[in-house]
Amino acid sequence: MLWEKNRKYLLAATISMIMLILTGCRVWETGITHADNEVYASGEDDSADAHRIEEVLSDIFDEAIGANTLGSLDIVQRMVARLGENGYVAVDSENQVDMTQAEQVLLFCRAVDEKETAELTVIVIMKMGICKFDFKTEDSNVDIVRRYYQYDQNGSLKNSSTVSYSADFWQYTEEGYLIFEGSYFSEEGYILTLSETPEHTMLRVLPLDEKCREYNRKYILPVGYGQNNLFLCNWSEDDFGDLDFYDLFDKFYPMLHSRPVPYMRDENLGVGAVCQVPGGLFENVIGAYVNMDSETLRSKTKYISELASYEYRPRGFYEAEYPNIAYPEVVDYTENEDGTVTLHINAVYPNGNMSKEFSHTTVIRPLSEDSFQYVSNELILPEGDYDIWWHSDRLTEEEWKEVYGAAGLFLFGGR
């Protein structure tokens, strides 16, 4: 049955969304929630250290607030660099900026491996504040205190959440990531799962070529791995394989028009929407990023010639995906003689403690400063029985009818 086919995605998505809500609430708590359920007030040393960091970043923060750019890449880069200049190990929460003082992390990892005693502090810049990790190691055991600070209306960093735990998983990977995981007690989390709350963290330690980062931001991250298979299957301009062009329409439309797709699912989750997208619009969106003729596109979709339109069903409840998925990271590139660029990409999966869940090679054809096309993708999976389990394909027409039947809502344009 269709429900059984998608049950793992729906259950995971439901639980994860609840956990995200609980985590968001927990950010506003104060004090330390320890794994043994003891609660401590934040200490004076903690407050003093936060105040020092606040002073180091104060002028950048003031400028960002005035220009409404807090959380922008430029501001995050400057904050990370400023902290590094003042001796702090610092990186951003999305691993899009090279870590400063990275040698301190490498020395600490060596101390863990060699069962020495050592301490380390890492500052992670977030959009509206910072996260501060304090590590201590002895006899290869690592204890962690993680504190969230958020800016208040006066621009002061205030502790909003502090937890401590021992690392159940600790690894420095070949790809240059520090990965650690542990669990701590949370009343909200325990009510939901009857267990402690797990926390996964991945911090890129080794720097990346800035050109790799630029290619990633421009060509790969806007599409990503969620609710599409552009980078999850093998295809080329000679054989488009299993590409789902309806998912690509959802991804490409905002990239091209700088606004959301106007064809939305019905507010009633029990009703499936069927839209008619004008042929010229659909073909223009797909053709902006994939070099293919209309005949080929129509053969891969449902084109209604008498209406000169494409039948389009927005993704619905039964096509949900697990929200905490891998993200792409360009780690190398080759600029080819024909003007194309070959990008070598790793899928980084924090929740799975993997700095390379799988890899793929994607070829891009830059056309001008603001336009480009995807040329091909080759997926490189680990050996063995491997499945990108968190991805959910769209319902086939038969499955869609099984779910919605006569309850389908037919629309003849965007709403």
Secondary structure, DSSP 8 states (H G I E B T S, - for coil): -HHHHHHHHHHHHHHHHHHHHHHHHHTT--SEEETTS-EE---HHHHHHHHHHHHHHHHHHHHHHHHT-TT-HHHHHHHHHHHHHTT-EEEETTS-S--BSHHHHHHHHHHHHTT--EEEEEEEEETTEEEEEEEEEETTEEEEEEEEEEE-TTS-EEEEEEEEEE-SEEEE-TTSEEEEEEEE--HHHHHHHSS-EEEEEEEE-S---HHHHHHIIIIITTT-STT--TTTS-EESS--TT--HHHHHHHHHHHHHSS--S----SSTTS-EEEEEEHHHHHHHHHTTB---HHHHHHTS-EETTTTEEEE----GGG---SS--EEEEEEEEE-TTS-EEEEEEEEBGGGTBS-S-EEEEEEEE-SSS-EEEEEEEEE--SSS---TT------HHHHHHHHGGG-EE-SS--
